[in-house]
Structures are given as structure tokens and as C-alpha cells.
Amino acid sequence: MIRMLMQAAVLVAAGLALGGCPLEQAKTAAPAKKPPAPDYQQALVPTPKPPNLKAICYNDNDLAIMRARMLQQEMAVATLQCQTADGRRALDAEYTTFVTSKFRDELASNARSLQQLAGRKRFNVDIIVTEFANRMAQRAPVDREFCNRSQRALEWALDPKVASLSQVPPPYDLGPEMNIHPCSTP
């Protein structure tokens, strides 16, 4: 008899405990989609400036060259990383339009400018491009917004309001962590 009362008490307690939990409601509406805008970049973590900043800094024009290539590499990595539920590349069409249509000429010009900058600053283009890609790939498993951030970057880049790569910030500004600093500090 006590056993049956104990079972009934446990059952009632479990029912009361579950009664306080709201059940998941069916989601009938998709979340609101933001219009394309350059508001996707991950916030920068302050990094100390090197003591020899004046000797190694980049002027605004050189920074624009580096950031354009940074953007291209970040978008390439995101295209490979972000997949749909059925395993297809989620950003493939947008990335293809980005590199082969809208910014094809500007990306080709950027490649030449990057080679010239590498000669002046004495760095290897292949190494820096690989480093951009590797650092971007490291973000995928730790940033829950990785694919969303990358998709927003491509949507902004392909928006008719955008006329130049300089208007499209890379989702992650890898410059400070790679010792790429502006000459004029804000």
C-alpha cells in the first residue's frame, strides 16, 4: 500500500514539475530577415599596438588592398564551410556572382596591387592569403553566427548600393591579430 502511495506521489510531483514548464510552441513564422547592410562584422577585440608601429604600419590605400583580399579569402572559406541541410554549399551561388560577375575586374586589379604591396612590405602573398584562409576557418567552429555573418557579407556585397569592395568590410578584421595596423590610429 505504501509503495502505491509513493508511486502516486512521485507521479503527481512529476506532473506538477512538468506543469510549470512551458511547452515549445510551433514556430509558424520565419524570423525577420534583415535588409542588406554592412552591420555583420564581428566586433574587434582591442589589441596592443606594437612599439615599432610607424615602421610597420599600413596607409589607408594599402589597408584597402589587404582588406579586399581578406574579404575574398573569408568569403571563399565560408562558401566551403557553410552547408544546407542536405549537404550542399549554402553560399555557392552568391560567391560565384561575387567573384565572377560583380567584382571580377576589381579582384583582378587587387591581385596585382597585392603583389606590388608585397614587394614594398616584403611579405609573401601566398603565405598571407593562406593565413587569411586559415584564420577564417578557425572561426567556423567557435562563432555561432559564422554562416549568418558570411551570408550577410555576401548579401551586402551583391546589393546594388555597393559599387566597390572598399564598401564591404570583411566579416572578421584579421588585421590586428596579423600585425596589420593602420598608420593613423583612430
Backbone as a printed PyTorch tensor [residue, N CA C, xyz], in Angstrom:
tensor([[[  0.8130,  -1.1790,   0.0000],
         [  0.0000,   0.0000,   0.0000],
         [  0.8720,   1.2640,   0.0000]],

        [[  1.8950,   1.2510,   0.8450],
         [  2.7880,   2.4130,   0.9140],
         [  3.5050,   2.5850,  -0.4230]],

        [[  3.8440,   1.4760,  -1.0120],
         [  4.5200,   1.5140,  -2.3220],
         [  3.6500,   2.2030,  -3.3530]],

        [[  2.3450,   1.8920,  -3.3830],
         [  1.4290,   2.5000,  -4.3480],
         [  1.2630,   3.9920,  -4.0640]],

        [[  1.2080,   4.3620,  -2.7880],
         [  1.1060,   5.7700,  -2.4390],
         [  2.3690,   6.5220,  -2.8600]],

        [[  3.5350,   5.8910,  -2.6640],
         [  4.7980,   6.5030,  -3.0410],
         [  4.8580,   6.7130,  -4.5640]],

        [[  4.4380,   5.7320,  -5.3350],
         [  4.4150,   5.8450,  -6.7890],
         [  3.4650,   6.9510,  -7.2290]],

        [[  2.3170,   7.0220,  -6.5890],
         [  1.3340,   8.0610,  -6.9200],
         [  1.8990,   9.4350,  -6.5860]],

        [[  2.6120,   9.5600,  -5.4590],
         [  3.1940,  10.8450,  -5.0550],
         [  4.2660,  11.2860,  -6.0520]],

        [[  5.0930,  10.3390,  -6.4780],
         [  6.1360,  10.6570,  -7.4590],
         [  5.4890,  11.0900,  -8.7740]],

        [[  4.4420,  10.4040,  -9.1760],
         [  3.7420,  10.7340, -10.4110],
         [  3.1290,  12.1300, -10.3340]],

        [[  2.4990,  12.4670,  -9.2050],
         [  1.8960,  13.7840,  -9.0210],
         [  2.9850,  14.8580,  -9.0120]],

        [[  4.1070,  14.6050,  -8.3230],
         [  5.1980,  15.5740,  -8.2530],
         [  5.7880,  15.8170,  -9.6470]],

        [[  5.9470,  14.7590, -10.4050],
         [  6.4770,  14.9040, -11.7700],
         [  5.5050,  15.6960, -12.6370]],

        [[  4.2330,  15.4270, -12.4780],
         [  3.2260,  16.1670, -13.2460],
         [  3.2250,  17.6370, -12.9050]],

        [[  3.3380,  17.9570, -11.6230],
         [  3.3860,  19.3510, -11.2110],
         [  4.6540,  20.0410, -11.7180]],

        [[  5.7570,  19.3100, -11.6770],
         [  7.0160,  19.8800, -12.1580],
         [  6.9230,  20.1730, -13.6540]],

        [[  6.3570,  19.2800, -14.3970],
         [  6.2120,  19.4960, -15.8410],
         [  5.1770,  20.5730, -16.1370]],

        [[  4.2000,  20.7110, -15.2730],
         [  3.1730,  21.7340, -15.4830],
         [  3.7410,  23.1350, -15.4700]],

        [[  4.8380,  23.3530, -14.7620],
         [  5.4590,  24.6660, -14.7000],
         [  6.3210,  24.9760, -15.9000]],

        [[  6.6130,  23.9880, -16.7140],
         [  7.4670,  24.1910, -17.8900],
         [  6.6080,  24.5430, -19.0940]],

        [[  6.8820,  25.6620, -19.7380],
         [  6.1130,  25.9790, -20.9470],
         [  6.5320,  25.0310, -22.0700]],

        [[  5.5550,  24.5190, -22.7670],
         [  5.8510,  23.6360, -23.8900],
         [  6.2490,  24.4760, -25.0940]],

        [[  7.1190,  23.9340, -25.9070],
         [  7.5840,  24.6290, -27.1120],
         [  6.4090,  24.8420, -28.0550]],

        [[  6.1910,  26.0610, -28.4210],
         [  5.1180,  26.3890, -29.3520],
         [  5.6180,  26.1910, -30.7850]],

        [[  4.7350,  25.8410, -31.6590],
         [  5.0960,  25.6800, -33.0610],
         [  5.5010,  27.0300, -33.6320]],

        [[  6.5830,  27.0380, -34.3740],
         [  7.0490,  28.2780, -34.9920],
         [  6.4840,  28.3400, -36.4050]],

        [[  5.5340,  29.2120, -36.5930],
         [  4.8820,  29.2780, -37.8940],
         [  5.4560,  30.3710, -38.7760]],

        [[  6.1280,  31.3440, -38.1670],
         [  6.6660,  32.4470, -38.9540],
         [  8.1870,  32.3810, -38.9540]],

        [[  8.7610,  32.6350, -40.0750],
         [ 10.2130,  32.6870, -40.1780],
         [ 10.7140,  33.9550, -39.5030]],

        [[ 11.9250,  33.9130, -38.9620],
         [ 12.4330,  35.1500, -38.3520],
         [ 12.5690,  36.2430, -39.4010]],

        [[ 12.4230,  37.4640, -38.9440],
         [ 12.5180,  38.5960, -39.8700],
         [ 13.9090,  38.6480, -40.4870]],

        [[ 13.9660,  38.8000, -41.7770],
         [ 15.2390,  38.8720, -42.4870],
         [ 15.6590,  40.3280, -42.5630]],

        [[ 16.8860,  40.5680, -42.1440],
         [ 17.3990,  41.9320, -42.1750],
         [ 17.7130,  42.3270, -43.6050]],

        [[ 17.5140,  43.5840, -43.9520],
         [ 17.9190,  44.0420, -45.2840],
         [ 19.4450,  44.0870, -45.3540]],

        [[ 20.0150,  43.9640, -46.5540],
         [ 21.4690,  44.0070, -46.6850],
         [ 22.0450,  45.3060, -46.1100]],

        [[ 23.0660,  45.1640, -45.2950],
         [ 23.7330,  46.3100, -44.6700],
         [ 25.0960,  45.8530, -44.1600]],

        [[ 26.0260,  46.7680, -44.0080],
         [ 27.3630,  46.3800, -43.5270],
         [ 27.4340,  46.3080, -41.9960]],

        [[ 26.4810,  45.6200, -41.3830],
         [ 26.4150,  45.5440, -39.9270],
         [ 26.7090,  44.1460, -39.3950]],

        [[ 27.4500,  43.3640, -40.1160],
         [ 27.6800,  41.9700, -39.7920],
         [ 29.0620,  41.6990, -39.2040]],

        [[ 29.9730,  42.6590, -39.2810],
         [ 31.3540,  42.4110, -38.8830],
         [ 31.4450,  42.1290, -37.3860]],

        [[ 32.2290,  41.1140, -37.0440],
         [ 32.4350,  40.7880, -35.6410],
         [ 33.1670,  41.9420, -34.9660]],

        [[ 32.7530,  42.2520, -33.7580],
         [ 33.3870,  43.3400, -33.0160],
         [ 34.8760,  43.0350, -32.8130]],

        [[ 35.6740,  44.0610, -32.9650],
         [ 37.1110,  43.9020, -32.7920],
         [ 37.4690,  43.7990, -31.3150]],

        [[ 38.4120,  42.9370, -31.0460],
         [ 38.9650,  42.8310, -29.7070],
         [ 40.1820,  43.7450, -29.6760]],

        [[ 40.2460,  44.6610, -28.7130],
         [ 41.3970,  45.5710, -28.6760],
         [ 42.7100,  44.7900, -28.5570]],

        [[ 43.6570,  45.1580, -29.3850],
         [ 44.9750,  44.5290, -29.3360],
         [ 46.0090,  45.6170, -29.1220]],

        [[ 47.0550,  45.3070, -28.3870],
         [ 48.0900,  46.3200, -28.1690],
         [ 48.8280,  46.6140, -29.4700]],

        [[ 49.1480,  47.8680, -29.6630],
         [ 49.9010,  48.2730, -30.8450],
         [ 51.3760,  47.9690, -30.6040]],

        [[ 52.0680,  47.5030, -31.6220],
         [ 53.4940,  47.2270, -31.4500],
         [ 54.2730,  48.5260, -31.2460]],

        [[ 55.3820,  48.4670, -30.5340],
         [ 56.1620,  49.6890, -30.2750],
         [ 56.7490,  50.3010, -31.5500]],

        [[ 56.9830,  49.4910, -32.5580],
         [ 57.5570,  49.9800, -33.8190],
         [ 56.4730,  50.2150, -34.8730]],

        [[ 55.2910,  50.6550, -34.4720],
         [ 54.1480,  50.8170, -35.3680],
         [ 54.4670,  51.6740, -36.5840]],

        [[ 55.1730,  52.7770, -36.3910],
         [ 55.4600,  53.6670, -37.5220],
         [ 56.2860,  52.9690, -38.5960]],

        [[ 57.0990,  52.0240, -38.2130],
         [ 57.9480,  51.3180, -39.1770],
         [ 57.1910,  50.2400, -39.9440]],

        [[ 56.1130,  49.7040, -39.3490],
         [ 55.4330,  48.5670, -39.9870],
         [ 53.9860,  48.8470, -40.3740]],

        [[ 53.4850,  50.0490, -40.1400],
         [ 52.0620,  50.3280, -40.3780],
         [ 51.7200,  50.3910, -41.8690]],

        [[ 50.4140,  50.3540, -42.1360],
         [ 49.8920,  50.3930, -43.4990],
         [ 49.0640,  51.6630, -43.6730]],

        [[ 49.2860,  52.3700, -44.7900],
         [ 48.4760,  53.5570, -45.0610],
         [ 47.0800,  53.1070, -45.5150]],

        [[ 46.1690,  54.0520, -45.6690],
         [ 44.7750,  53.7220, -45.9970],
         [ 44.6520,  52.9500, -47.3030]],

        [[ 45.4270,  53.3200, -48.3150],
         [ 45.3680,  52.6350, -49.6010],
         [ 45.8420,  51.1830, -49.4670]],

        [[ 46.9480,  50.9810, -48.7380],
         [ 47.4660,  49.6270, -48.5370],
         [ 46.4970,  48.7770, -47.7060]],

        [[ 45.8820,  49.4040, -46.7130],
         [ 44.8880,  48.6770, -45.9090],
         [ 43.7000,  48.2400, -46.7600]],

        [[ 43.2790,  49.0930, -47.6770],
         [ 42.1580,  48.7460, -48.5620],
         [ 42.5140,  47.5250, -49.4150]],

        [[ 43.7500,  47.4590, -49.8760],
         [ 44.2110,  46.3080, -50.6710],
         [ 44.1720,  45.0420, -49.8170]],

        [[ 44.6960,  45.1350, -48.6010],
         [ 44.7220,  43.9660, -47.7090],
         [ 43.3060,  43.5310, -47.3370]],

        [[ 42.4420,  44.4730, -47.0350],
         [ 41.0820,  44.1220, -46.6060],
         [ 40.2580,  43.5270, -47.7470]],

        [[ 40.4990,  43.9780, -48.9680],
         [ 39.7820,  43.3960, -50.1070],
         [ 40.1760,  41.9300, -50.2820]],

        [[ 41.4610,  41.6450, -50.1560],
         [ 41.8990,  40.2490, -50.2800],
         [ 41.4430,  39.4270, -49.0820]],

        [[ 41.4410,  40.0510, -47.9100],
         [ 40.9470,  39.3880, -46.7030],
         [ 39.4820,  38.9940, -46.9140]],

        [[ 38.6970,  39.9290, -47.4490],
         [ 37.2830,  39.6630, -47.7230],
         [ 37.1310,  38.5010, -48.6920]],

        [[ 37.8890,  38.5160, -49.7740],
         [ 37.7860,  37.4430, -50.7670],
         [ 38.0990,  36.0900, -50.1420]],

        [[ 39.1580,  36.0090, -49.3570],
         [ 39.5240,  34.7360, -48.7310],
         [ 38.4800,  34.3000, -47.7140]],

        [[ 37.9710,  35.2320, -46.9470],
         [ 36.9580,  34.8860, -45.9560],
         [ 35.6910,  34.3610, -46.6360]],

        [[ 35.3210,  34.9660, -47.7420],
         [ 34.1300,  34.5020, -48.4630],
         [ 34.3650,  33.1260, -49.0920]],

        [[ 35.5770,  32.8780, -49.5710],
         [ 35.8990,  31.5620, -50.1420],
         [ 35.7900,  30.4830, -49.0660]],

        [[ 36.3370,  30.7520, -47.8990],
         [ 36.2790,  29.7690, -46.8060],
         [ 34.8350,  29.5510, -46.3600]],

        [[ 34.0820,  30.6230, -46.2170],
         [ 32.6820,  30.4890, -45.8030],
         [ 31.8880,  29.6770, -46.8180]],

        [[ 32.1870,  29.8570, -48.0880],
         [ 31.4910,  29.1030, -49.1240],
         [ 31.7730,  27.6090, -48.9820]],

        [[ 32.9760,  27.2710, -48.6010],
         [ 33.3190,  25.8580, -48.4040],
         [ 32.7660,  25.3090, -47.0820]],

        [[ 32.6400,  26.1420, -46.0720],
         [ 32.2360,  25.6880, -44.7400],
         [ 30.7170,  25.6040, -44.5530]],

        [[ 29.9880,  26.5630, -45.0770],
         [ 28.5530,  26.6630, -44.7970],
         [ 27.7610,  25.7710, -45.7550]],

        [[ 26.9650,  24.8800, -45.1650],
         [ 26.2120,  23.9240, -45.9690],
         [ 24.7280,  23.9730, -45.6270]],

        [[ 23.9350,  23.5450, -46.5910],
         [ 22.4960,  23.4270, -46.3630],
         [ 22.2380,  22.1170, -45.6250]],

        [[ 20.9960,  21.8840, -45.2410],
         [ 20.6410,  20.6590, -44.5210],
         [ 20.9590,  19.4060, -45.3290]],

        [[ 20.8940,  19.5100, -46.6560],
         [ 21.1840,  18.3360, -47.4870],
         [ 22.6480,  18.2560, -47.9130]],

        [[ 23.5110,  19.0870, -47.3220],
         [ 24.9450,  18.9710, -47.5590],
         [ 25.5020,  19.7830, -48.7160]],

        [[ 24.6700,  20.5600, -49.3810],
         [ 25.1700,  21.3990, -50.4700],
         [ 25.7430,  22.6920, -49.9100]],

        [[ 26.5760,  23.3360, -50.6840],
         [ 27.1540,  24.6110, -50.2690],
         [ 26.0790,  25.6880, -50.2830]],

        [[ 25.8830,  26.3020, -49.1360],
         [ 24.7940,  27.2700, -48.9770],
         [ 25.0720,  28.6050, -49.6630]],

        [[ 26.3360,  28.9800, -49.7910],
         [ 26.6760,  30.3020, -50.3130],
         [ 27.2920,  30.2520, -51.7080]],

        [[ 27.2350,  29.1180, -52.3500],
         [ 27.9140,  28.9160, -53.6270],
         [ 27.4610,  29.8930, -54.7080]],

        [[ 26.1670,  30.0590, -54.8750],
         [ 25.6610,  30.9420, -55.9400],
         [ 26.0700,  32.3890, -55.6980]],

        [[ 25.9460,  32.8350, -54.4590],
         [ 26.3130,  34.2190, -54.1350],
         [ 27.8130,  34.4530, -54.3240]],

        [[ 28.6150,  33.4860, -53.8830],
         [ 30.0630,  33.6360, -54.0160],
         [ 30.4800,  33.6470, -55.4910]],

        [[ 29.8500,  32.8030, -56.2780],
         [ 30.1530,  32.7720, -57.7100],
         [ 29.8470,  34.1210, -58.3490]],

        [[ 28.7150,  34.7020, -58.0150],
         [ 28.3710,  36.0280, -58.5300],
         [ 29.3770,  37.0640, -58.0360]],

        [[ 29.7680,  36.9610, -56.7870],
         [ 30.7270,  37.8850, -56.1780],
         [ 32.0560,  37.8870, -56.9490]],

        [[ 32.6130,  36.7030, -57.2420],
         [ 33.9470,  36.6510, -57.8650],
         [ 33.9340,  36.6840, -59.3860]],

        [[ 32.8880,  36.1890, -60.0160],
         [ 32.9180,  36.1170, -61.4750],
         [ 32.1410,  37.2150, -62.1800]],

        [[ 31.2660,  37.8760, -61.4490],
         [ 30.4600,  38.9090, -62.1000],
         [ 30.7230,  40.2880, -61.5180]],

        [[ 30.2060,  40.5240, -60.3520],
         [ 30.2040,  41.8860, -59.8100],
         [ 31.5970,  42.4490, -59.5520]],

        [[ 32.4960,  41.6670, -58.9770],
         [ 33.8050,  42.2030, -58.5830],
         [ 34.9720,  41.5600, -59.3340]],

        [[ 34.7160,  40.9120, -60.4460],
         [ 35.7700,  40.2180, -61.1920],
         [ 36.9330,  41.1480, -61.5200]],

        [[ 36.6510,  42.2900, -62.1120],
         [ 37.7240,  43.2100, -62.5080],
         [ 38.4410,  43.7990, -61.3000]],

        [[ 37.6790,  44.1450, -60.2830],
         [ 38.2910,  44.7260, -59.0860],
         [ 39.1560,  43.7020, -58.3500]],

        [[ 38.7270,  42.4420, -58.3300],
         [ 39.5330,  41.3970, -57.6890],
         [ 40.8220,  41.1390, -58.4700]],

        [[ 40.7530,  41.2060, -59.7880],
         [ 41.9650,  41.0330, -60.6060],
         [ 42.9340,  42.1830, -60.3630]],

        [[ 42.4190,  43.3900, -60.3010],
         [ 43.2520,  44.5600, -60.0080],
         [ 43.8420,  44.4540, -58.6040]],

        [[ 43.0410,  43.9610, -57.6660],
         [ 43.5130,  43.7970, -56.2960],
         [ 44.6650,  42.7920, -56.2310]],

        [[ 44.5980,  41.7300, -57.0120],
         [ 45.6790,  40.7320, -57.0160],
         [ 46.9950,  41.3710, -57.4650]],

        [[ 46.9200,  42.2200, -58.4870],
         [ 48.1380,  42.9130, -58.9450],
         [ 48.6350,  43.8910, -57.8820]],

        [[ 47.7240,  44.6260, -57.2760],
         [ 48.0990,  45.5800, -56.2320],
         [ 48.7010,  44.8700, -55.0190]],

        [[ 48.1670,  43.7060, -54.6900],
         [ 48.6860,  42.9450, -53.5550],
         [ 50.1180,  42.4760, -53.8300]],

        [[ 50.3920,  42.0870, -55.0760],
         [ 51.7650,  41.6910, -55.4440],
         [ 52.7210,  42.8740, -55.2770]],

        [[ 52.2940,  44.0440, -55.7100],
         [ 53.1370,  45.2410, -55.5710],
         [ 53.3370,  45.5950, -54.1060]],

        [[ 52.2770,  45.5050, -53.3200],
         [ 52.3730,  45.7820, -51.8940],
         [ 53.3050,  44.7830, -51.2130]],

        [[ 53.2350,  43.5500, -51.6010],
         [ 54.1170,  42.5180, -51.0370],
         [ 55.5770,  42.8400, -51.3220]],

        [[ 55.8480,  43.3780, -52.4920],
         [ 57.2200,  43.7670, -52.8130],
         [ 57.7030,  44.9110, -51.9270]],

        [[ 56.8340,  45.8830, -51.6940],
         [ 57.2080,  47.0250, -50.8470],
         [ 57.3210,  46.6500, -49.3760]],

        [[ 56.3850,  45.8300, -48.8900],
         [ 56.3410,  45.4840, -47.4710],
         [ 57.1110,  44.1950, -47.1520]],

        [[ 57.5750,  43.5420, -48.1780],
         [ 58.3940,  42.3260, -48.0460],
         [ 57.6650,  41.1910, -47.3250]],

        [[ 56.5460,  40.8070, -47.9100],
         [ 55.8600,  39.6120, -47.4200],
         [ 55.5180,  38.7350, -48.6100]],

        [[ 55.2550,  37.4790, -48.3530],
         [ 54.9170,  36.5120, -49.3810],
         [ 53.3930,  36.4710, -49.5220]],

        [[ 52.8950,  36.7420, -50.7100],
         [ 51.4430,  36.7830, -50.9490],
         [ 50.8000,  35.4420, -50.6250]],

        [[ 51.4080,  34.3510, -51.0440],
         [ 50.8200,  33.0350, -50.7830],
         [ 50.6770,  32.7680, -49.2870]],

        [[ 51.6660,  33.1830, -48.5330],
         [ 51.6140,  32.9530, -47.0900],
         [ 50.5170,  33.7890, -46.4510]],

        [[ 50.4140,  35.0360, -46.8220],
         [ 49.4000,  35.8870, -46.1830],
         [ 47.9920,  35.4710, -46.5880]],

        [[ 47.7980,  35.0710, -47.8300],
         [ 46.4830,  34.6210, -48.2850],
         [ 46.1020,  33.3240, -47.5720]],

        [[ 47.0640,  32.4320, -47.4220],
         [ 46.8100,  31.1850, -46.6880],
         [ 46.4890,  31.4750, -45.2320]],

        [[ 47.1850,  32.4320, -44.6530],
         [ 46.9370,  32.8010, -43.2570],
         [ 45.5310,  33.3910, -43.0950]],

        [[ 45.0930,  34.2190, -44.0480],
         [ 43.7180,  34.7320, -44.0090],
         [ 42.7320,  33.5640, -43.9900]],

        [[ 42.9340,  32.6170, -44.8960],
         [ 42.0230,  31.4740, -45.0120],
         [ 42.0500,  30.6130, -43.7470]],

        [[ 43.2320,  30.3390, -43.2200],
         [ 43.3310,  29.5020, -42.0230],
         [ 42.6620,  30.1600, -40.8230]],

        [[ 42.8890,  31.4420, -40.6570],
         [ 42.2810,  32.1320, -39.5100],
         [ 40.7570,  32.1940, -39.6560]],

        [[ 40.2820,  32.3470, -40.8780],
         [ 38.8290,  32.3340, -41.1000],
         [ 38.2600,  30.9500, -40.7810]],

        [[ 38.9380,  29.9150, -41.2220],
         [ 38.4570,  28.5550, -40.9740],
         [ 38.4020,  28.2470, -39.4780]],

        [[ 39.2730,  28.8560, -38.6920],
         [ 39.2570,  28.6490, -37.2460],
         [ 38.0350,  29.2940, -36.5950]],

        [[ 37.4150,  30.2450, -37.2650],
         [ 36.2370,  30.9130, -36.6970],
         [ 34.9850,  30.0340, -36.7960]],

        [[ 34.9140,  29.1930, -37.8160],
         [ 33.6940,  28.4090, -38.0740],
         [ 33.2230,  27.5980, -36.8710]],

        [[ 34.0830,  26.8650, -36.1890],
         [ 33.5680,  26.0590, -35.0780],
         [ 33.2820,  26.8440, -33.7930]],

        [[ 33.7390,  28.0750, -33.6870],
         [ 33.5710,  28.8060, -32.4340],
         [ 32.5920,  29.9760, -32.5190]],

        [[ 32.2520,  30.4230, -33.6990],
         [ 31.3080,  31.5360, -33.8540],
         [ 29.9770,  30.9860, -34.3420]],

        [[ 28.9820,  31.0400, -33.4780],
         [ 27.6610,  30.5180, -33.8420],
         [ 27.0480,  31.2960, -34.9950]],

        [[ 27.5100,  32.5060, -35.2290],
         [ 26.9850,  33.3480, -36.3010],
         [ 27.8420,  33.2830, -37.5650]],

        [[ 28.7580,  32.3540, -37.6330],
         [ 29.7160,  32.2810, -38.7350],
         [ 29.0280,  32.3180, -40.1080]],

        [[ 28.1410,  31.3830, -40.3560],
         [ 27.4930,  31.3120, -41.6730],
         [ 26.5400,  32.4780, -41.8980]],

        [[ 25.8120,  32.8650, -40.8770],
         [ 24.9120,  34.0090, -40.9990],
         [ 25.7070,  35.2810, -41.2920]],

        [[ 26.8040,  35.4740, -40.5720],
         [ 27.6590,  36.6520, -40.7700],
         [ 28.2100,  36.6710, -42.1990]],

        [[ 28.6490,  35.5150, -42.6640],
         [ 29.2090,  35.4180, -44.0130],
         [ 28.1490,  35.6390, -45.0820]],

        [[ 26.9710,  35.0890, -44.8650],
         [ 25.8800,  35.3020, -45.8140],
         [ 25.5040,  36.7750, -45.8770]],

        [[ 25.4480,  37.4280, -44.7200],
         [ 25.1270,  38.8640, -44.6990],
         [ 26.1950,  39.6640, -45.4340]],

        [[ 27.4520,  39.2530, -45.3110],
         [ 28.5240,  39.9470, -46.0280],
         [ 28.3360,  39.8040, -47.5370]],

        [[ 28.0300,  38.6110, -47.9980],
         [ 27.8010,  38.4210, -49.4370],
         [ 26.5570,  39.1690, -49.9070]],

        [[ 25.5050,  39.1450, -49.1170],
         [ 24.2980,  39.8850, -49.4980],
         [ 24.5920,  41.3730, -49.6130]],

        [[ 25.3680,  41.9080, -48.6750],
         [ 25.7220,  43.3210, -48.7380],
         [ 26.5950,  43.5850, -49.9550]],

        [[ 27.5700,  42.7340, -50.2080],
         [ 28.4650,  42.9220, -51.3460],
         [ 27.6930,  42.9310, -52.6660]],

        [[ 26.6680,  42.1020, -52.7630],
         [ 25.9060,  41.9950, -54.0020],
         [ 24.7640,  43.0060, -54.0890]],

        [[ 24.5460,  43.7810, -53.0470],
         [ 23.4910,  44.7890, -53.0540],
         [ 23.8200,  45.8740, -54.0900]],

        [[ 22.8310,  46.3710, -54.8110],
         [ 23.0860,  47.4090, -55.8190],
         [ 23.7090,  48.6900, -55.2590]],

        [[ 23.5350,  48.9560, -53.9650],
         [ 24.1220,  50.1660, -53.3600],
         [ 25.6490,  50.0770, -53.2710]],

        [[ 26.1780,  48.8720, -53.3450],
         [ 27.6210,  48.6730, -53.2030],
         [ 28.2700,  48.7090, -54.5830]],

        [[ 29.2340,  49.6310, -54.7270],
         [ 29.8990,  49.7900, -56.0180],
         [ 31.3570,  49.3570, -55.9840]],

        [[ 31.9110,  49.1390, -54.7960],
         [ 33.3320,  48.8310, -54.6740],
         [ 33.5770,  47.8950, -53.4960]],

        [[ 34.6280,  47.1080, -53.5950],
         [ 34.9970,  46.2240, -52.4940],
         [ 35.3090,  47.0040, -51.2170]],

        [[ 35.7640,  48.2280, -51.3580],
         [ 36.1000,  49.0260, -50.1750],
         [ 34.8620,  49.3250, -49.3250]],

        [[ 33.6700,  49.1430, -49.8730],
         [ 32.4300,  49.3680, -49.1410],
         [ 31.9860,  48.1200, -48.3700]],

        [[ 32.7120,  47.0120, -48.5390],
         [ 32.3160,  45.7400, -47.9410],
         [ 33.3660,  45.3190, -46.9070]],

        [[ 33.0870,  45.5300, -45.6320],
         [ 34.0560,  45.0940, -44.6350],
         [ 34.0850,  43.5690, -44.5400]],

        [[ 35.2650,  42.9980, -44.3420],
         [ 35.3090,  41.5420, -44.1510],
         [ 34.5690,  41.1730, -42.8610]],

        [[ 33.9380,  40.0020, -42.8090],
         [ 33.2180,  39.6110, -41.5900],
         [ 34.0980,  39.6360, -40.3380]],

        [[ 35.3640,  39.3250, -40.5060],
         [ 36.3200,  39.3490, -39.4010],
         [ 37.5070,  40.1850, -39.8500]],

        [[ 37.8370,  41.2220, -39.0970],
         [ 39.0240,  42.0040, -39.4190],
         [ 40.2110,  41.2970, -38.7850]],

        [[ 40.9240,  40.5510, -39.6030],
         [ 42.0560,  39.7640, -39.1220],
         [ 43.3290,  40.5910, -39.0030]],

        [[ 43.2830,  41.8280, -39.4670],
         [ 44.4660,  42.6790, -39.4910],
         [ 45.1950,  42.8050, -38.1740]],

        [[ 44.5300,  43.2460, -37.1050],
         [ 45.2530,  43.4390, -35.8500],
         [ 45.9450,  42.1820, -35.3360]],

        [[ 45.2910,  41.0280, -35.4720],
         [ 45.9250,  39.8030, -34.9700],
         [ 47.0550,  39.3210, -35.8830]],

        [[ 47.1140,  39.8730, -37.0920],
         [ 48.1900,  39.5180, -38.0220],
         [ 49.2190,  40.6380, -38.1320]],

        [[ 49.1590,  41.5680, -37.1980],
         [ 50.1010,  42.6920, -37.1490],
         [ 49.9780,  43.6050, -38.3700]],

        [[ 48.7480,  43.7850, -38.8400],
         [ 48.4480,  44.6980, -39.9280],
         [ 47.6660,  45.8560, -39.3030]],

        [[ 48.3600,  46.9680, -39.0650],
         [ 47.7790,  48.0990, -38.3590],
         [ 47.7900,  49.3440, -39.2370]],

        [[ 46.7700,  50.1970, -39.0700],
         [ 46.7970,  51.4690, -39.7890],
         [ 47.8650,  52.3850, -39.2080]],

        [[ 48.4120,  53.2340, -40.0670],
         [ 49.4180,  54.1980, -39.5980],
         [ 48.7980,  55.2400, -38.6870]],

        [[ 47.6260,  55.6990, -39.0500],
         [ 46.9480,  56.6970, -38.2160],
         [ 45.9940,  55.9460, -37.2970]],

        [[ 46.2150,  56.0510, -36.0110],
         [ 45.3410,  55.3620, -35.0630],
         [ 44.1110,  56.2170, -34.7960]],

        [[ 42.9310,  55.5730, -34.8190],
         [ 41.6980,  56.3310, -34.6050],
         [ 41.5730,  56.8440, -33.2000]]])
